[in-house]
Protein backbone atom coordinates (compact mmCIF):
# COMPACT_ATOMS: atom_id res chain seq x y z
CA UNK A 1 0.00 0.00 0.00
CA UNK A 2 1.25 3.47 -0.80
CA UNK A 3 2.42 5.64 2.08
CA UNK A 4 0.44 8.49 0.59
CA UNK A 5 -2.94 9.19 2.13
CA UNK A 6 -4.37 8.89 -1.42
CA UNK A 7 -6.84 11.74 -1.00
CA UNK A 8 -7.22 13.67 -4.29
CA UNK A 9 -5.96 17.23 -3.92
CA UNK A 10 -9.26 18.56 -5.26
CA UNK A 11 -11.15 16.81 -2.45
CA UNK A 12 -9.18 17.37 0.75
CA UNK A 13 -9.82 15.62 3.99
CA UNK A 14 -11.72 17.71 6.51
CA UNK A 15 -10.67 18.00 10.13
CA UNK A 16 -11.48 19.41 13.54
CA UNK A 17 -8.63 19.25 16.04
CA UNK A 18 -7.67 20.74 19.36
CA UNK A 19 -6.99 19.88 22.97
CA UNK A 20 -9.11 17.62 25.14
CA UNK A 21 -12.33 18.91 26.72
CA UNK A 22 -12.95 21.66 24.17
CA UNK A 23 -16.17 20.09 22.88
CA UNK A 24 -14.92 18.60 19.61
CA UNK A 25 -17.24 15.59 19.81
CA UNK A 26 -20.44 17.65 19.96
CA UNK A 27 -19.19 19.92 17.20
CA UNK A 28 -18.13 17.06 14.93
CA UNK A 29 -21.51 15.36 15.29
CA UNK A 30 -23.27 18.53 14.19
CA UNK A 31 -20.84 19.14 11.33
CA UNK A 32 -20.98 15.57 10.08
CA UNK A 33 -24.76 15.66 10.10
CA UNK A 34 -24.87 18.94 8.18
CA UNK A 35 -22.22 17.90 5.66
CA UNK A 36 -23.10 14.25 5.14
CA UNK A 37 -19.69 13.21 6.46
CA UNK A 38 -18.43 10.23 8.44
CA UNK A 39 -16.24 10.79 11.48
CA UNK A 40 -12.73 9.34 11.53
CA UNK A 41 -11.22 9.49 15.01
CA UNK A 42 -7.69 10.80 15.47
CA UNK A 43 -7.46 9.86 19.13
CA UNK A 44 -4.96 7.45 20.64
CA UNK A 45 -7.15 6.14 23.49
CA UNK A 46 -10.58 5.52 21.98
CA UNK A 47 -9.05 2.63 20.03
CA UNK A 48 -9.31 0.54 23.24
CA UNK A 49 -12.48 -1.41 23.94
CA UNK A 50 -14.05 -0.94 27.34
CA UNK A 51 -12.43 2.45 27.93
CA UNK A 52 -15.52 4.52 27.25
CA UNK A 53 -16.30 6.94 30.08
CA UNK A 54 -12.75 8.13 30.72
CA UNK A 55 -11.98 8.72 27.04
CA UNK A 56 -15.24 10.62 26.40
CA UNK A 57 -15.91 8.12 23.64
CA UNK A 58 -18.97 8.88 21.46
CA UNK A 59 -21.99 7.04 22.84
CA UNK A 60 -23.70 4.16 21.00
CA UNK A 61 -26.64 6.41 19.98
CA UNK A 62 -24.21 9.02 18.61
CA UNK A 63 -22.32 6.37 16.68
CA UNK A 64 -25.59 4.98 15.34
CA UNK A 65 -26.58 8.45 14.12
CA UNK A 66 -23.23 9.28 12.46
CA UNK A 67 -20.82 6.56 11.25
CA UNK A 68 -17.57 6.59 13.27
CA UNK A 69 -14.29 4.90 12.43
CA UNK A 70 -11.16 3.83 14.34
CA UNK A 71 -12.96 3.33 17.65
CA UNK A 72 -12.93 0.09 19.71
CA UNK A 73 -10.21 -1.54 17.64
CA UNK A 74 -8.37 -3.61 20.28
CA UNK A 75 -8.58 -4.75 23.89
CA UNK A 76 -6.54 -2.90 26.47
CA UNK A 77 -3.02 -4.35 26.72
CA UNK A 78 -3.16 -5.67 23.15
CA UNK A 79 -0.18 -4.55 21.04
CA UNK A 80 -1.11 -1.46 19.05
CA UNK A 81 1.02 1.13 17.30
CA UNK A 82 0.66 4.26 15.25
CA UNK A 83 1.71 2.17 12.22
CA UNK A 84 -1.23 -0.18 12.84
CA UNK A 85 -3.51 2.84 13.27
CA UNK A 86 -2.24 4.33 10.02
CA UNK A 87 -2.98 1.18 8.03
CA UNK A 88 -6.48 0.83 9.50
CA UNK A 89 -7.13 4.54 9.06
CA UNK A 90 -6.19 4.64 5.41
CA UNK A 91 -8.37 1.62 4.78
CA UNK A 92 -11.25 3.41 6.49
CA UNK A 93 -10.69 6.52 4.36
CA UNK A 94 -10.82 4.47 1.18
CA UNK A 95 -14.08 2.88 2.31
CA UNK A 96 -15.60 6.28 3.10
CA UNK A 97 -14.67 7.61 -0.34
CA UNK A 98 -15.99 4.46 -2.02
CA UNK A 99 -19.40 5.27 -0.51
CA UNK A 100 -19.22 8.77 -1.98
CA UNK A 101 -18.95 10.37 1.46
CA UNK A 102 -16.56 12.88 3.04
CA UNK A 103 -14.29 12.06 5.96
CA UNK A 104 -14.17 14.38 8.97
CA UNK A 105 -11.04 13.77 11.05
CA UNK A 106 -11.76 14.58 14.68
CA UNK A 107 -9.57 14.38 17.76
CA UNK A 108 -6.62 15.55 19.76
CA UNK A 109 -3.72 13.33 18.76
CA UNK A 110 -1.39 15.27 16.51
CA UNK A 111 0.61 12.14 15.73
CA UNK A 112 -2.45 10.18 14.59
CA UNK A 113 -3.64 13.19 12.60
CA UNK A 114 -0.39 13.41 10.68
CA UNK A 115 -0.27 9.63 10.23
CA UNK A 116 -3.42 9.89 8.08
CA UNK A 117 -2.77 13.19 6.33
CA UNK A 118 0.93 13.16 5.51
CA UNK A 119 3.40 10.78 3.92
CA UNK A 120 4.89 9.48 7.14
CA UNK A 121 6.37 6.03 7.48
CA UNK A 122 6.62 4.26 10.82
CA UNK A 123 9.29 1.56 10.73
CA UNK A 124 8.57 -1.42 12.92
CA UNK A 125 10.44 -2.71 15.90
CA UNK A 126 12.01 -6.00 16.91
CA UNK A 127 12.24 -6.83 20.62
CA UNK A 128 15.33 -8.99 20.07
CA UNK A 129 17.28 -6.32 18.18
CA UNK A 130 16.21 -3.61 20.61
CA UNK A 131 17.16 -5.71 23.65
CA UNK A 132 20.60 -6.42 22.20
CA UNK A 133 21.22 -2.72 21.58
CA UNK A 134 19.98 -1.81 25.05
CA UNK A 135 22.26 -4.39 26.67
CA UNK A 136 25.20 -3.12 24.63
CA UNK A 137 24.41 0.47 25.56
CA UNK A 138 24.34 -0.37 29.25
CA UNK A 139 27.60 -2.30 28.94
CA UNK A 140 29.66 0.25 26.99
CA UNK A 141 27.70 3.40 27.83
CA UNK A 142 25.28 5.57 25.89
CA UNK A 143 28.00 7.88 24.57
CA UNK A 144 29.96 5.00 23.04
CA UNK A 145 26.81 3.81 21.29
CA UNK A 146 26.17 7.40 20.24
CA UNK A 147 29.57 7.56 18.51
CA UNK A 148 28.49 4.62 16.35
CA UNK A 149 25.38 6.57 15.37
CA UNK A 150 27.51 9.61 14.49
CA UNK A 151 29.55 7.43 12.13
CA UNK A 152 26.56 5.76 10.44
CA UNK A 153 23.88 8.47 10.50
CA UNK A 154 25.26 11.89 11.43
CA UNK A 155 21.98 13.63 10.54
CA UNK A 156 20.08 11.57 13.09
CA UNK A 157 22.85 11.95 15.66
CA UNK A 158 22.72 15.74 15.37
CA UNK A 159 19.15 15.70 16.73
CA UNK A 160 19.76 13.30 19.64
CA UNK A 161 21.45 13.97 22.95
CA UNK A 162 24.52 11.72 23.48
CA UNK A 163 23.12 10.54 26.82
CA UNK A 164 19.66 9.64 25.54
CA UNK A 165 20.05 5.87 25.31
CA UNK A 166 16.41 5.24 24.38
CA UNK A 167 16.53 7.44 21.27
CA UNK A 168 20.01 6.23 20.30
CA UNK A 169 18.81 2.64 20.44
CA UNK A 170 15.82 3.46 18.26
CA UNK A 171 17.99 5.29 15.72
CA UNK A 172 20.26 2.21 15.45
CA UNK A 173 17.41 -0.30 15.50
CA UNK A 174 15.69 1.14 12.41
CA UNK A 175 18.59 0.61 9.97
CA UNK A 176 19.21 -2.84 11.44
CA UNK A 177 15.64 -3.76 10.48
CA UNK A 178 15.10 -1.78 7.29
CA UNK A 179 18.52 -1.15 5.77
CA UNK A 180 17.65 2.56 5.67
CA UNK A 181 19.03 5.28 7.92
CA UNK A 182 16.79 6.61 10.65
CA UNK A 183 17.18 10.15 9.28
CA UNK A 184 15.56 9.07 6.00
CA UNK A 185 12.32 8.41 7.85
CA UNK A 186 12.68 11.50 10.06
CA UNK A 187 13.01 13.83 7.05
CA UNK A 188 9.36 13.24 6.15
CA UNK A 189 8.29 14.94 9.38
CA UNK A 190 9.34 18.31 7.95
CA UNK A 191 7.05 17.91 4.92
CA UNK A 192 3.36 18.76 5.26
CA UNK A 193 0.82 18.39 2.48
CA UNK A 194 -1.31 21.57 2.43
CA UNK A 195 -3.52 20.17 -0.33
CA UNK A 196 -4.40 17.10 1.69
CA UNK A 197 -6.56 18.61 4.40
CA UNK A 198 -8.72 21.56 5.38
CA UNK A 199 -8.66 21.61 9.15
CA UNK A 200 -10.16 23.81 11.85
CA UNK A 201 -8.54 24.14 15.25
CA UNK A 202 -10.35 24.91 18.50
CA UNK A 203 -8.61 27.73 20.35
CA UNK A 204 -9.86 28.13 23.90
CA UNK A 205 -8.23 30.33 26.58
CA UNK A 206 -6.18 28.22 28.96
CA UNK A 207 -8.01 29.39 32.07
CA UNK A 208 -11.40 28.48 30.58
CA UNK A 209 -10.11 25.12 29.38
CA UNK A 210 -8.76 24.37 32.85
CA UNK A 211 -12.23 24.84 34.32
CA UNK A 212 -13.80 22.65 31.63
CA UNK A 213 -11.24 19.91 32.21
CA UNK A 214 -11.86 19.75 35.95
CA UNK A 215 -15.63 19.88 35.50
CA UNK A 216 -15.57 17.09 32.92
CA UNK A 217 -13.35 14.80 34.98
CA UNK A 218 -15.51 15.16 38.06
CA UNK A 219 -18.61 14.50 35.95
CA UNK A 220 -16.97 11.35 34.55
CA UNK A 221 -16.25 10.11 38.07
CA UNK A 222 -19.88 10.64 38.99
CA UNK A 223 -20.93 8.87 35.76
CA UNK A 224 -19.55 5.40 36.51
CA UNK A 225 -15.89 5.93 35.59
CA UNK A 226 -14.85 4.13 38.78
CA UNK A 227 -17.08 1.18 37.91
CA UNK A 228 -15.55 1.09 34.44
CA UNK A 229 -12.02 0.97 35.85
CA UNK A 230 -13.04 -1.70 38.37
CA UNK A 231 -14.44 -3.80 35.53
CA UNK A 232 -11.22 -3.46 33.55
CA UNK A 233 -9.20 -4.49 36.60
CA UNK A 234 -11.41 -7.54 37.10
CA UNK A 235 -10.69 -8.51 33.48
CA UNK A 236 -6.96 -8.40 34.23
CA UNK A 237 -6.11 -5.04 32.66
CA UNK A 238 -5.22 -3.24 35.91
CA UNK A 239 -1.46 -3.70 35.58
CA UNK A 240 -1.59 -2.43 31.99
CA UNK A 241 -3.54 0.68 33.01
CA UNK A 242 -0.98 1.54 35.66
CA UNK A 243 2.11 0.62 33.63
CA UNK A 244 1.01 2.67 30.62
CA UNK A 245 -0.17 5.52 32.86
CA UNK A 246 -3.38 5.98 30.89
CA UNK A 247 -4.59 9.32 32.24
CA UNK A 248 -7.29 8.90 34.85
CA UNK A 249 -7.45 5.14 34.49
CA UNK A 250 -4.08 4.70 36.19
CA UNK A 251 -5.03 7.04 39.02
CA UNK A 252 -8.42 5.42 39.60
CA UNK A 253 -6.86 1.95 39.49
CA UNK A 254 -4.40 3.07 42.15
CA UNK A 255 -7.29 4.50 44.17
CA UNK A 256 -9.10 1.17 43.99
CA UNK A 257 -5.88 -0.51 45.15
CA UNK A 258 -5.83 1.80 48.17
CA UNK A 259 -2.85 3.92 47.08
CA UNK A 260 -4.79 7.19 46.75
CA UNK A 261 -7.96 8.65 48.12
CA UNK A 262 -10.55 9.41 45.47
CA UNK A 263 -9.88 13.14 45.77
CA UNK A 264 -6.15 12.57 45.32
CA UNK A 265 -6.83 10.46 42.23
CA UNK A 266 -9.10 13.14 40.78
CA UNK A 267 -6.60 15.92 41.50
CA UNK A 268 -3.79 13.97 39.85
CA UNK A 269 -5.99 13.26 36.84
CA UNK A 270 -6.90 16.92 36.49
CA UNK A 271 -3.24 17.98 36.60
CA UNK A 272 -2.17 15.39 34.05
CA UNK A 273 -5.05 16.28 31.73
CA UNK A 274 -4.14 19.98 31.84
CA UNK A 275 -0.57 19.06 30.94
CA UNK A 276 -1.87 16.91 28.09
CA UNK A 277 -3.92 19.82 26.76
CA UNK A 278 -0.84 22.03 26.75
CA UNK A 279 1.15 19.41 24.82
CA UNK A 280 -1.67 18.97 22.33
CA UNK A 281 -1.82 22.69 21.63
CA UNK A 282 1.97 22.90 21.29
CA UNK A 283 1.87 20.13 18.68
CA UNK A 284 -1.00 21.57 16.65
CA UNK A 285 0.37 25.12 16.80
CA UNK A 286 3.32 23.94 14.74
CA UNK A 287 1.04 22.98 11.85
CA UNK A 288 0.49 25.98 9.55
CA UNK A 289 -2.45 24.29 7.80
CA UNK A 290 -4.75 24.71 10.78
CA UNK A 291 -7.10 27.69 10.82
CA UNK A 292 -7.84 28.56 14.43
CA UNK A 293 -11.30 29.44 15.71
CA UNK A 294 -11.50 31.10 19.14
CA UNK A 295 -14.20 29.86 21.50
CA UNK A 296 -15.27 30.73 25.04
CA UNK A 297 -16.72 28.79 27.93
CA UNK A 298 -19.34 27.19 25.69
CA UNK A 299 -16.67 25.25 23.83
CA UNK A 300 -16.25 24.31 20.18
CA UNK A 301 -19.95 24.46 19.35
CA UNK A 302 -19.71 28.28 19.60
CA UNK A 303 -17.71 28.24 16.36
CA UNK A 304 -20.09 25.92 14.49
CA UNK A 305 -21.19 28.38 11.80
CA UNK A 306 -17.70 29.69 11.10
CA UNK A 307 -16.12 26.25 10.97
CA UNK A 308 -18.88 24.83 8.79
CA UNK A 309 -18.49 27.69 6.31
CA UNK A 310 -14.72 27.21 6.27
CA UNK A 311 -14.90 23.46 5.71
CA UNK A 312 -17.41 23.94 2.90
CA UNK A 313 -15.23 26.44 1.02
CA UNK A 314 -14.59 25.28 -2.55
CA UNK A 315 -11.12 24.30 -3.72
C-alpha positions as CSV (number, residue, x, y, z in Angstrom):
1,X,0.0,0.0,0.0
2,X,1.3,3.5,-0.8
3,X,2.4,5.6,2.1
4,X,0.4,8.5,0.6
5,X,-2.9,9.2,2.1
6,X,-4.4,8.9,-1.4
7,X,-6.8,11.7,-1.0
8,X,-7.2,13.7,-4.3
9,X,-6.0,17.2,-3.9
10,X,-9.3,18.6,-5.3
11,X,-11.2,16.8,-2.5
12,X,-9.2,17.4,0.7
13,X,-9.8,15.6,4.0
14,X,-11.7,17.7,6.5
15,X,-10.7,18.0,10.1
16,X,-11.5,19.4,13.5
17,X,-8.6,19.3,16.0
18,X,-7.7,20.7,19.4
19,X,-7.0,19.9,23.0
20,X,-9.1,17.6,25.1
21,X,-12.3,18.9,26.7
22,X,-13.0,21.7,24.2
23,X,-16.2,20.1,22.9
24,X,-14.9,18.6,19.6
25,X,-17.2,15.6,19.8
26,X,-20.4,17.7,20.0
27,X,-19.2,19.9,17.2
28,X,-18.1,17.1,14.9
29,X,-21.5,15.4,15.3
30,X,-23.3,18.5,14.2
31,X,-20.8,19.1,11.3
32,X,-21.0,15.6,10.1
33,X,-24.8,15.7,10.1
34,X,-24.9,18.9,8.2
35,X,-22.2,17.9,5.7
36,X,-23.1,14.2,5.1
37,X,-19.7,13.2,6.5
38,X,-18.4,10.2,8.4
39,X,-16.2,10.8,11.5
40,X,-12.7,9.3,11.5
41,X,-11.2,9.5,15.0
42,X,-7.7,10.8,15.5
43,X,-7.5,9.9,19.1
44,X,-5.0,7.4,20.6
45,X,-7.1,6.1,23.5
46,X,-10.6,5.5,22.0
47,X,-9.1,2.6,20.0
48,X,-9.3,0.5,23.2
49,X,-12.5,-1.4,23.9
50,X,-14.1,-0.9,27.3
51,X,-12.4,2.4,27.9
52,X,-15.5,4.5,27.3
53,X,-16.3,6.9,30.1
54,X,-12.8,8.1,30.7
55,X,-12.0,8.7,27.0
56,X,-15.2,10.6,26.4
57,X,-15.9,8.1,23.6
58,X,-19.0,8.9,21.5
59,X,-22.0,7.0,22.8
60,X,-23.7,4.2,21.0
61,X,-26.6,6.4,20.0
62,X,-24.2,9.0,18.6
63,X,-22.3,6.4,16.7
64,X,-25.6,5.0,15.3
65,X,-26.6,8.4,14.1
66,X,-23.2,9.3,12.5
67,X,-20.8,6.6,11.3
68,X,-17.6,6.6,13.3
69,X,-14.3,4.9,12.4
70,X,-11.2,3.8,14.3
71,X,-13.0,3.3,17.7
72,X,-12.9,0.1,19.7
73,X,-10.2,-1.5,17.6
74,X,-8.4,-3.6,20.3
75,X,-8.6,-4.7,23.9
76,X,-6.5,-2.9,26.5
77,X,-3.0,-4.4,26.7
78,X,-3.2,-5.7,23.1
79,X,-0.2,-4.5,21.0
80,X,-1.1,-1.5,19.0
81,X,1.0,1.1,17.3
82,X,0.7,4.3,15.3
83,X,1.7,2.2,12.2
84,X,-1.2,-0.2,12.8
85,X,-3.5,2.8,13.3
86,X,-2.2,4.3,10.0
87,X,-3.0,1.2,8.0
88,X,-6.5,0.8,9.5
89,X,-7.1,4.5,9.1
90,X,-6.2,4.6,5.4
91,X,-8.4,1.6,4.8
92,X,-11.3,3.4,6.5
93,X,-10.7,6.5,4.4
94,X,-10.8,4.5,1.2
95,X,-14.1,2.9,2.3
96,X,-15.6,6.3,3.1
97,X,-14.7,7.6,-0.3
98,X,-16.0,4.5,-2.0
99,X,-19.4,5.3,-0.5
100,X,-19.2,8.8,-2.0
101,X,-19.0,10.4,1.5
102,X,-16.6,12.9,3.0
103,X,-14.3,12.1,6.0
104,X,-14.2,14.4,9.0
105,X,-11.0,13.8,11.1
106,X,-11.8,14.6,14.7
107,X,-9.6,14.4,17.8
108,X,-6.6,15.6,19.8
109,X,-3.7,13.3,18.8
110,X,-1.4,15.3,16.5
111,X,0.6,12.1,15.7
112,X,-2.4,10.2,14.6
113,X,-3.6,13.2,12.6
114,X,-0.4,13.4,10.7
115,X,-0.3,9.6,10.2
116,X,-3.4,9.9,8.1
117,X,-2.8,13.2,6.3
118,X,0.9,13.2,5.5
119,X,3.4,10.8,3.9
120,X,4.9,9.5,7.1
121,X,6.4,6.0,7.5
122,X,6.6,4.3,10.8
123,X,9.3,1.6,10.7
124,X,8.6,-1.4,12.9
125,X,10.4,-2.7,15.9
126,X,12.0,-6.0,16.9
127,X,12.2,-6.8,20.6
128,X,15.3,-9.0,20.1
129,X,17.3,-6.3,18.2
130,X,16.2,-3.6,20.6
131,X,17.2,-5.7,23.6
132,X,20.6,-6.4,22.2
133,X,21.2,-2.7,21.6
134,X,20.0,-1.8,25.0
135,X,22.3,-4.4,26.7
136,X,25.2,-3.1,24.6
137,X,24.4,0.5,25.6
138,X,24.3,-0.4,29.3
139,X,27.6,-2.3,28.9
140,X,29.7,0.2,27.0
141,X,27.7,3.4,27.8
142,X,25.3,5.6,25.9
143,X,28.0,7.9,24.6
144,X,30.0,5.0,23.0
145,X,26.8,3.8,21.3
146,X,26.2,7.4,20.2
147,X,29.6,7.6,18.5
148,X,28.5,4.6,16.4
149,X,25.4,6.6,15.4
150,X,27.5,9.6,14.5
151,X,29.5,7.4,12.1
152,X,26.6,5.8,10.4
153,X,23.9,8.5,10.5
154,X,25.3,11.9,11.4
155,X,22.0,13.6,10.5
156,X,20.1,11.6,13.1
157,X,22.9,11.9,15.7
158,X,22.7,15.7,15.4
159,X,19.2,15.7,16.7
160,X,19.8,13.3,19.6
161,X,21.5,14.0,23.0
162,X,24.5,11.7,23.5
163,X,23.1,10.5,26.8
164,X,19.7,9.6,25.5
165,X,20.0,5.9,25.3
166,X,16.4,5.2,24.4
167,X,16.5,7.4,21.3
168,X,20.0,6.2,20.3
169,X,18.8,2.6,20.4
170,X,15.8,3.5,18.3
171,X,18.0,5.3,15.7
172,X,20.3,2.2,15.5
173,X,17.4,-0.3,15.5
174,X,15.7,1.1,12.4
175,X,18.6,0.6,10.0
176,X,19.2,-2.8,11.4
177,X,15.6,-3.8,10.5
178,X,15.1,-1.8,7.3
179,X,18.5,-1.2,5.8
180,X,17.6,2.6,5.7
181,X,19.0,5.3,7.9
182,X,16.8,6.6,10.7
183,X,17.2,10.2,9.3
184,X,15.6,9.1,6.0
185,X,12.3,8.4,7.9
186,X,12.7,11.5,10.1
187,X,13.0,13.8,7.1
188,X,9.4,13.2,6.2
189,X,8.3,14.9,9.4
190,X,9.3,18.3,8.0
191,X,7.0,17.9,4.9
192,X,3.4,18.8,5.3
193,X,0.8,18.4,2.5
194,X,-1.3,21.6,2.4
195,X,-3.5,20.2,-0.3
196,X,-4.4,17.1,1.7
197,X,-6.6,18.6,4.4
198,X,-8.7,21.6,5.4
199,X,-8.7,21.6,9.2
200,X,-10.2,23.8,11.9
201,X,-8.5,24.1,15.3
202,X,-10.4,24.9,18.5
203,X,-8.6,27.7,20.4
204,X,-9.9,28.1,23.9
205,X,-8.2,30.3,26.6
206,X,-6.2,28.2,29.0
207,X,-8.0,29.4,32.1
208,X,-11.4,28.5,30.6
209,X,-10.1,25.1,29.4
210,X,-8.8,24.4,32.8
211,X,-12.2,24.8,34.3
212,X,-13.8,22.7,31.6
213,X,-11.2,19.9,32.2
214,X,-11.9,19.7,35.9
215,X,-15.6,19.9,35.5
216,X,-15.6,17.1,32.9
217,X,-13.3,14.8,35.0
218,X,-15.5,15.2,38.1
219,X,-18.6,14.5,36.0
220,X,-17.0,11.4,34.6
221,X,-16.2,10.1,38.1
222,X,-19.9,10.6,39.0
223,X,-20.9,8.9,35.8
224,X,-19.6,5.4,36.5
225,X,-15.9,5.9,35.6
226,X,-14.8,4.1,38.8
227,X,-17.1,1.2,37.9
228,X,-15.6,1.1,34.4
229,X,-12.0,1.0,35.9
230,X,-13.0,-1.7,38.4
231,X,-14.4,-3.8,35.5
232,X,-11.2,-3.5,33.5
233,X,-9.2,-4.5,36.6
234,X,-11.4,-7.5,37.1
235,X,-10.7,-8.5,33.5
236,X,-7.0,-8.4,34.2
237,X,-6.1,-5.0,32.7
238,X,-5.2,-3.2,35.9
239,X,-1.5,-3.7,35.6
240,X,-1.6,-2.4,32.0
241,X,-3.5,0.7,33.0
242,X,-1.0,1.5,35.7
243,X,2.1,0.6,33.6
244,X,1.0,2.7,30.6
245,X,-0.2,5.5,32.9
246,X,-3.4,6.0,30.9
247,X,-4.6,9.3,32.2
248,X,-7.3,8.9,34.9
249,X,-7.4,5.1,34.5
250,X,-4.1,4.7,36.2
251,X,-5.0,7.0,39.0
252,X,-8.4,5.4,39.6
253,X,-6.9,1.9,39.5
254,X,-4.4,3.1,42.2
255,X,-7.3,4.5,44.2
256,X,-9.1,1.2,44.0
257,X,-5.9,-0.5,45.1
258,X,-5.8,1.8,48.2
259,X,-2.9,3.9,47.1
260,X,-4.8,7.2,46.7
261,X,-8.0,8.6,48.1
262,X,-10.6,9.4,45.5
263,X,-9.9,13.1,45.8
264,X,-6.2,12.6,45.3
265,X,-6.8,10.5,42.2
266,X,-9.1,13.1,40.8
267,X,-6.6,15.9,41.5
268,X,-3.8,14.0,39.8
269,X,-6.0,13.3,36.8
270,X,-6.9,16.9,36.5
271,X,-3.2,18.0,36.6
272,X,-2.2,15.4,34.1
273,X,-5.0,16.3,31.7
274,X,-4.1,20.0,31.8
275,X,-0.6,19.1,30.9
276,X,-1.9,16.9,28.1
277,X,-3.9,19.8,26.8
278,X,-0.8,22.0,26.7
279,X,1.1,19.4,24.8
280,X,-1.7,19.0,22.3
281,X,-1.8,22.7,21.6
282,X,2.0,22.9,21.3
283,X,1.9,20.1,18.7
284,X,-1.0,21.6,16.7
285,X,0.4,25.1,16.8
286,X,3.3,23.9,14.7
287,X,1.0,23.0,11.8
288,X,0.5,26.0,9.5
289,X,-2.4,24.3,7.8
290,X,-4.8,24.7,10.8
291,X,-7.1,27.7,10.8
292,X,-7.8,28.6,14.4
293,X,-11.3,29.4,15.7
294,X,-11.5,31.1,19.1
295,X,-14.2,29.9,21.5
296,X,-15.3,30.7,25.0
297,X,-16.7,28.8,27.9
298,X,-19.3,27.2,25.7
299,X,-16.7,25.2,23.8
300,X,-16.3,24.3,20.2
301,X,-19.9,24.5,19.3
302,X,-19.7,28.3,19.6
303,X,-17.7,28.2,16.4
304,X,-20.1,25.9,14.5
305,X,-21.2,28.4,11.8
306,X,-17.7,29.7,11.1
307,X,-16.1,26.3,11.0
308,X,-18.9,24.8,8.8
309,X,-18.5,27.7,6.3
310,X,-14.7,27.2,6.3
311,X,-14.9,23.5,5.7
312,X,-17.4,23.9,2.9
313,X,-15.2,26.4,1.0
314,X,-14.6,25.3,-2.6
315,X,-11.1,24.3,-3.7
